Amino acid sequence: MNAKPRNPRTIVLLCAFAIAGALAPAGAGGVDFLVPGMSLESVSLVPGARVSYLVVSKSFGAADSSFIELRVLEHRGGTFRLEIVSSPYPRSREESVIVRLRLAERVTSAASPESFRSCLLEVVIKEGTGAFREPTARELDRMDIESIFLPPSDGLSRTPLASEKIAVPAGVFSCDGAEYSRDETRTVSLGGVQAQRIEEEKSRIWISRDVPLWGLVKSTVEKRSRTIAAGVPASAARARDTATESVLLSYTKPRGRS
């Protein structure tokens, strides 16, 4: 029996998050790939490269763990073939979803939803133990490619972190790190009542040259949001906290690549 289908958009965005969260700042203008200051140009899509991650998300006191694996299958004829595996953790074959993408090699310079879509030549998916198939138009639409590109933000602060050794299931790595933070307050309307929404976000990433594709060893993202209605004390506003941590489980380097 096939597994219950999982949202393809979730798979693509987790892949995008893993890529973008680990890239060095591009410093270019225009739109960025999921994380401000990032681009696709720093990704090394070498056939044989593979990385897998444990992604743990916590919200409202509950935790959800996922297994994510990404592989570069081949690069020939001006195209890349990538494979993305998503599953609950511990990994379950019956509940896995596999997405295979064929992308034009110019994808590494894509800087907009339109340019990324033009590079997406083929998508097939496999749910559980079923066969590979083409996604429906609705499934493709739910991938929501537009949401993985962001306009530049003036509210983002970047602080380099001291180099350190980071221990993860895949081993111990000498890493360079960076912290990104953003605080934003905006006015919203709640049933006609004006309120202030306060959002705080802090991300930390650790990168190693020893890890293929984008070098990600570990990342953490912490978010807090509060909505304060007019006339209500700030201390009475309930905060919503979420935290996501991604750690490298295993990796494979292509032969002859340092």
Stockholm file with secondary structure:
# STOCKHOLM 1.0

chainA/1-258         MNAKPRNPRTIVLLCAFAIAGALAPAGAGGVDFLVPGMSLESVSLVPGARVSYLVVSKSFGAADSSFIELRVLEHRGGTFRLEIVSSPYPRSREESVIVRLRLAERVTSAASPESFRSCLLEVVIKEGTGAFREPTARELDRMDIESIFLPPSDGLSRTPLASEKIAVPAGVFSCDGAEYSRDETRTVSLGGVQAQRIEEEKSRIWISRDVPLWGLVKSTVEKRSRTIAAGVPASAARARDTATESVLLSYTKPRGRS
#=GR chainA/1-258 SS CCCCCCCHHHHHHHHHHHHHTTSCCCCCSSCEESSTTCCSTTCCCCTTCEEEEEEEEEETTEEEEEEEEEEEEEEETTEEEEEEEEEESSCCSTTCEEEEEEEEGGGGGCCSHHHHHHHEEEEEEEETTSCCBCCCHHHHHHTCGGGGEECCCTTEEEEEEEEEEEEETTEEEEEEEEEEEEEEEEEEEETTEEEEEEEEEEEEEEECTTSSTTCEEEEEEEEEEEEEETTSCGGGSCCEEEEEEEEEEEEECCTTCC
#=GC SS_cons         CCCCCCCHHHHHHHHHHHHHTTSCCCCCSSCEESSTTCCSTTCCCCTTCEEEEEEEEEETTEEEEEEEEEEEEEEETTEEEEEEEEEESSCCSTTCEEEEEEEEGGGGGCCSHHHHHHHEEEEEEEETTSCCBCCCHHHHHHTCGGGGEECCCTTEEEEEEEEEEEEETTEEEEEEEEEEEEEEEEEEEETTEEEEEEEEEEEEEEECTTSSTTCEEEEEEEEEEEEEETTSCGGGSCCEEEEEEEEEEEEECCTTCC
//
